Amino acid sequence: MAKSQTNASHEPPPMAVVIDLRLPNRPMSTFEHSSGALTPLQTRVTREILAFARREDLSYGDRLAESVLAEKIGTSRTPVNTALHHLVSLGVVVYDANRGFFMAKSARDLTDIASQFFDEPEEPLYLKIAEDRLARRLPDVISEADLMRHYDVSRSALRRVLSLMQEEGWLERQVGHGWQFMPMIDSVEAYEESYLFRAAIEPTGVLSPTFSADRAELNELTRRQQYIVDGGYLSMNSIELFEENSAFHETIAKWSGNRFIAQSVRRMDRLRRLVEYRQAKARKPRKEQAVEHLAILDAIAQHDLLRAAALLRDHIEGARRAKVHAKEVFLSE
């Protein structure tokens, strides 16, 4: 949803509200988390708030409503409140006891802070296991006991991460306490196969007889991709750009009305995320893909689905040639 301008004759939008841009001049309350560090949930919520602010291109003085953020992030107001107060301590947000939380800086000026949060893993153990598996330091089948000893973690902490990996489709529980790793994008060949698979199913989804684009989602995707083209790619880090890219492809797959296409694209993005995050620093963000995204969305808006499918196939094929043939995906660290 685009950021709205102050207008007394209209109801405020459900997201951030632009109000009097003069921030309160009274001293702001301070907050310090009792544990001295954010929990994984609080870290994720903080990251989501930063991502929202940058996606909406919020400006100095824009309001951050706790209830709305909680609904959009999918959590209670408690971790949102903690995350906002943490952002106050970082100078990103200011707090007024009577009026709430407001942006202390333009979202475009938060590149360094956003990078720190996106580079910091929400669940370090998750990335450790992913790294070791991608580097083939873990066998195809391994027990919970071996994983607990190897990473020096409790069973409850390990199972939380293993459950997430199982949900994402790259780990499967075996009889007893064993776990088997499923095929992953762990080589240049597998990476190319993933693009060939996507080039086969994503355009097919657009041509599905049940394809139906949601107008509000279409407008929102267009706005977000246009923001990238208009300069957002200069301040957004590689992970932010990947997440926007994923949202684009998964939303179009959802519009297909075919649950198997939607699930396949979502699972492929989860598998790609491991590789993209691992190599995020090895590539410079570009705006070309957003330009191509806009052309696809325009064709969908014009109900020219044949052209949209052709553009989508060309887009995926172009990405395959650029990334796979460049041999930059599985660089040695």
C-alpha positions as CSV (number, residue, x, y, z in Angstrom):
1,M,0.0,0.0,0.0
2,A,1.4,3.3,-1.0
3,K,2.2,5.8,1.8
4,S,-0.6,8.3,2.2
5,Q,-0.4,12.0,2.6
6,T,-2.1,13.8,5.5
7,N,-5.7,14.5,4.6
8,A,-8.3,15.4,7.2
9,S,-11.1,14.5,4.8
10,H,-10.1,10.9,4.6
11,E,-9.9,8.0,6.9
12,P,-6.2,7.1,7.7
13,P,-4.9,4.0,5.8
14,P,-4.4,0.8,7.6
15,M,-0.6,1.1,7.4
16,A,1.8,3.9,8.4
17,V,0.1,7.3,8.7
18,V,1.8,10.5,7.8
19,I,0.9,13.1,10.3
20,D,2.4,16.4,11.5
21,L,6.0,15.9,10.5
22,R,7.3,17.9,13.4
23,L,8.4,15.3,15.9
24,P,7.6,15.9,19.6
25,N,10.3,18.1,21.2
26,R,9.8,16.7,24.7
27,P,12.4,14.1,26.0
28,M,11.6,10.7,24.8
29,S,11.4,7.7,27.1
30,T,14.2,5.2,27.0
31,F,13.9,1.5,26.9
32,E,16.4,-1.3,27.6
33,H,15.5,-4.9,27.3
34,S,16.0,-6.7,30.6
35,S,18.1,-9.5,29.0
36,G,20.3,-7.0,27.2
37,A,19.7,-8.7,23.9
38,L,16.8,-9.4,21.6
39,T,15.3,-12.9,21.4
40,P,15.1,-14.6,18.0
41,L,11.4,-13.6,17.8
42,Q,12.1,-9.9,18.7
43,T,15.0,-9.9,16.2
44,R,12.7,-11.1,13.5
45,V,10.0,-8.6,14.3
46,T,12.6,-5.8,14.3
47,R,13.8,-6.9,10.9
48,E,10.2,-7.0,9.7
49,I,9.6,-3.5,10.9
50,L,12.7,-2.2,9.1
51,A,11.7,-4.1,6.0
52,F,8.2,-2.6,6.1
53,A,9.6,1.0,6.6
54,R,11.9,0.6,3.6
55,R,9.3,-1.1,1.5
56,E,6.8,1.7,2.2
57,D,9.6,4.3,1.7
58,L,8.6,6.0,5.0
59,S,9.9,9.5,5.7
60,Y,11.0,11.4,8.8
61,G,7.9,11.8,11.1
62,D,5.8,9.0,9.7
63,R,3.9,7.1,12.4
64,L,4.4,3.4,13.2
65,A,1.2,2.0,14.7
66,E,1.8,-1.0,17.0
67,S,-1.5,-2.7,16.3
68,V,-1.1,-2.5,12.5
69,L,2.5,-3.7,12.6
70,A,1.4,-6.7,14.8
71,E,-1.3,-7.6,12.4
72,K,0.9,-7.4,9.3
73,I,3.8,-9.2,10.9
74,G,1.5,-11.9,12.4
75,T,2.5,-11.6,16.0
76,S,1.2,-10.0,19.2
77,R,1.9,-6.4,20.2
78,T,4.4,-7.3,22.9
79,P,7.3,-8.2,20.6
80,V,6.4,-5.3,18.3
81,N,6.6,-2.9,21.3
82,T,10.0,-4.4,22.3
83,A,11.3,-4.1,18.7
84,L,10.1,-0.5,18.4
85,H,11.8,0.4,21.6
86,H,15.0,-1.2,20.4
87,L,14.8,0.9,17.3
88,V,14.4,3.9,19.5
89,S,17.7,3.0,21.2
90,L,19.3,2.8,17.7
91,G,18.0,6.3,16.7
92,V,15.7,4.9,14.0
93,V,12.5,5.6,15.8
94,V,11.3,8.1,18.4
95,Y,8.7,7.5,21.0
96,D,6.1,9.9,22.6
97,A,4.1,8.5,25.5
98,N,1.0,10.3,24.3
99,R,1.3,9.9,20.5
100,G,3.2,6.7,19.9
101,F,6.2,5.8,17.7
102,F,7.5,7.8,14.7
103,M,10.3,7.5,12.2
104,A,13.3,9.5,13.4
105,K,14.9,9.1,9.9
106,S,14.0,8.5,6.4
107,A,13.8,4.8,5.6
108,R,16.2,5.5,2.7
109,D,18.9,6.5,5.3
110,L,18.7,3.2,7.1
111,T,20.8,1.1,4.7
112,D,23.6,0.4,7.2
113,I,21.3,-0.5,10.1
114,A,19.0,-2.6,7.8
115,S,22.1,-4.5,6.5
116,Q,23.1,-5.4,10.0
117,F,19.7,-6.9,10.8
118,F,19.4,-8.7,7.5
119,D,23.0,-10.0,7.7
120,E,22.4,-11.2,11.3
121,P,20.7,-14.6,11.1
122,E,17.4,-14.9,12.9
123,E,18.3,-18.4,13.9
124,P,22.1,-18.9,13.8
125,L,21.8,-22.7,14.2
126,Y,19.6,-22.8,11.1
127,L,22.3,-21.2,9.0
128,K,25.1,-23.3,10.5
129,I,23.4,-26.5,9.5
130,A,22.5,-25.0,6.1
131,E,26.1,-24.0,5.5
132,D,27.5,-27.4,6.6
133,R,25.0,-29.2,4.4
134,L,25.7,-27.0,1.3
135,A,29.4,-27.6,1.9
136,R,28.7,-31.3,2.2
137,R,30.1,-31.5,5.7
138,L,27.0,-33.4,6.9
139,P,25.9,-36.8,5.7
140,D,22.6,-37.6,3.9
141,V,21.2,-39.2,7.1
142,I,22.1,-38.0,10.6
143,S,20.8,-38.5,14.1
144,E,19.5,-35.9,16.5
145,A,22.1,-37.0,19.1
146,D,25.0,-36.4,16.5
147,L,23.6,-33.0,15.7
148,M,23.3,-32.0,19.3
149,R,26.9,-33.0,20.0
150,H,28.2,-31.4,16.8
151,Y,26.5,-28.0,17.4
152,D,26.5,-28.2,21.2
153,V,22.8,-27.4,21.5
154,S,19.8,-28.7,23.5
155,R,17.3,-31.1,22.0
156,S,14.5,-28.5,22.2
157,A,16.6,-25.8,20.3
158,L,17.6,-28.4,17.7
159,R,14.1,-29.7,17.1
160,R,12.8,-26.2,16.6
161,V,15.2,-25.7,13.8
162,L,14.7,-29.2,12.3
163,S,11.0,-28.6,12.3
164,L,11.5,-25.4,10.3
165,M,13.8,-27.2,7.8
166,Q,11.2,-30.0,7.5
167,E,8.5,-27.5,6.8
168,E,10.7,-25.9,4.1
169,G,11.1,-29.3,2.4
170,W,14.8,-30.0,2.6
171,L,14.8,-32.4,5.6
172,E,12.7,-35.4,6.4
173,R,12.2,-37.3,9.7
174,Q,13.3,-40.9,9.6
175,V,12.2,-43.8,11.9
176,G,13.5,-43.1,15.4
177,H,15.5,-39.9,15.8
178,G,17.2,-39.8,12.5
179,W,16.8,-37.1,9.8
180,Q,17.4,-37.4,6.1
181,F,18.4,-34.4,3.9
182,M,16.4,-34.1,0.8
183,P,17.8,-32.8,-2.6
184,M,18.9,-29.2,-2.3
185,I,20.3,-26.6,-4.5
186,D,23.9,-27.5,-3.6
187,S,25.7,-27.3,-6.9
188,V,25.8,-25.2,-10.1
189,E,24.0,-28.1,-11.9
190,A,21.2,-28.2,-9.3
191,Y,20.9,-24.4,-9.4
192,E,20.4,-24.5,-13.2
193,E,17.9,-27.3,-12.8
194,S,15.9,-25.1,-10.5
195,Y,15.7,-22.4,-13.1
196,L,14.7,-24.9,-15.8
197,F,11.9,-26.2,-13.5
198,R,10.7,-22.6,-12.8
199,A,10.7,-21.7,-16.5
200,A,8.5,-24.7,-17.1
201,I,5.8,-24.2,-14.4
202,E,5.6,-20.4,-13.7
203,P,4.5,-19.4,-17.3
204,T,2.2,-22.4,-17.3
205,G,0.5,-20.9,-14.2
206,V,-0.1,-17.6,-15.9
207,L,-1.8,-19.5,-18.8
208,S,-3.9,-21.6,-16.4
209,P,-7.7,-21.3,-17.0
210,T,-8.1,-20.5,-13.3
211,F,-5.6,-17.6,-13.4
212,S,-7.0,-14.5,-11.8
213,A,-4.9,-11.5,-10.6
214,D,-6.0,-9.7,-7.5
215,R,-6.2,-6.0,-8.4
216,A,-5.0,-4.7,-5.0
217,E,-2.1,-7.1,-5.0
218,L,-1.3,-6.2,-8.6
219,N,-1.2,-2.5,-7.7
220,E,1.0,-3.2,-4.7
221,L,3.5,-5.3,-6.6
222,T,3.7,-2.7,-9.3
223,R,4.3,0.1,-6.7
224,R,7.0,-1.9,-5.0
225,Q,8.8,-2.9,-8.2
226,Q,8.6,0.7,-9.4
227,Y,10.2,1.9,-6.2
228,I,13.1,-0.4,-6.9
229,V,13.5,0.9,-10.4
230,D,13.3,4.5,-9.3
231,G,16.3,4.2,-7.1
232,G,15.4,1.7,-4.3
233,Y,17.9,-0.8,-5.7
234,L,20.7,1.6,-4.7
235,S,19.8,1.5,-1.0
236,M,18.2,-2.0,-0.7
237,N,20.6,-4.8,0.2
238,S,20.7,-8.0,-1.7
239,I,18.5,-9.9,0.8
240,E,15.8,-7.2,0.6
241,L,15.9,-7.4,-3.2
242,F,15.6,-11.2,-3.0
243,E,12.6,-11.0,-0.7
244,E,10.9,-8.6,-3.1
245,N,11.7,-10.9,-6.0
246,S,10.2,-13.9,-4.1
247,A,7.1,-12.0,-3.3
248,F,6.7,-11.2,-7.0
249,H,7.0,-14.7,-8.2
250,E,5.0,-16.4,-5.4
251,T,2.1,-13.9,-5.8
252,I,1.8,-14.6,-9.5
253,A,2.0,-18.3,-8.8
254,K,-0.8,-17.9,-6.3
255,W,-2.9,-16.1,-8.9
256,S,-2.7,-19.3,-11.1
257,G,-5.4,-20.8,-8.9
258,N,-3.4,-24.1,-9.0
259,R,-2.3,-25.2,-5.5
260,F,0.5,-27.4,-6.9
261,I,2.1,-24.6,-8.9
262,A,1.8,-22.2,-6.0
263,Q,3.4,-24.7,-3.6
264,S,6.1,-25.6,-6.0
265,V,7.2,-22.0,-6.5
266,R,7.1,-21.3,-2.8
267,R,9.2,-24.3,-2.0
268,M,11.7,-23.5,-4.8
269,D,12.0,-20.0,-3.4
270,R,12.8,-21.4,0.1
271,L,15.5,-23.7,-1.4
272,R,16.9,-20.8,-3.4
273,R,16.9,-18.5,-0.3
274,L,19.6,-20.7,1.2
275,V,21.9,-20.1,-1.8
276,E,21.0,-16.5,-2.3
277,Y,21.6,-15.6,1.3
278,R,24.8,-17.5,1.3
279,Q,26.1,-15.6,-1.7
280,A,24.3,-12.3,-1.1
281,K,27.5,-10.3,-0.7
282,A,29.0,-11.7,-3.9
283,R,26.6,-9.9,-6.3
284,K,25.7,-6.3,-6.8
285,P,22.0,-5.4,-6.6
286,R,20.6,-4.5,-10.0
287,K,17.4,-3.0,-11.2
288,E,17.0,-4.9,-14.5
289,Q,14.9,-7.6,-12.9
290,A,12.5,-5.0,-11.5
291,V,12.1,-3.5,-15.0
292,E,11.2,-6.9,-16.3
293,H,8.8,-7.5,-13.4
294,L,7.0,-4.3,-14.3
295,A,6.6,-5.4,-18.0
296,I,5.1,-8.7,-16.8
297,L,2.7,-7.0,-14.4
298,D,1.7,-4.5,-17.1
299,A,0.8,-7.4,-19.5
300,I,-1.2,-9.0,-16.7
301,A,-3.0,-5.7,-16.0
302,Q,-3.8,-5.5,-19.8
303,H,-5.2,-9.1,-19.6
304,D,-2.6,-10.1,-22.2
305,L,-1.7,-13.4,-20.5
306,L,0.1,-14.8,-23.6
307,R,2.5,-11.9,-23.5
308,A,2.9,-12.1,-19.7
309,A,3.7,-15.8,-19.9
310,A,6.3,-15.2,-22.7
311,L,7.9,-12.3,-20.8
312,L,8.0,-14.4,-17.6
313,R,9.7,-17.3,-19.4
314,D,12.2,-14.9,-20.9
315,H,12.8,-13.3,-17.5
316,I,13.6,-16.6,-15.8
317,E,15.7,-17.8,-18.7
318,G,17.7,-14.6,-18.6
319,A,18.3,-15.0,-14.9
320,R,19.5,-18.5,-15.4
321,R,22.0,-17.5,-18.0
322,A,23.2,-14.5,-16.0
323,K,23.6,-16.3,-12.7
324,V,24.4,-19.9,-13.6
325,H,26.8,-19.3,-16.4
326,A,28.5,-16.5,-14.5
327,K,29.7,-19.3,-12.0
328,E,29.2,-16.9,-9.1
329,V,26.7,-18.9,-7.1
330,F,28.9,-21.4,-5.4
331,L,32.1,-19.5,-5.0
332,S,34.5,-20.8,-2.4
333,E,34.5,-18.8,0.8
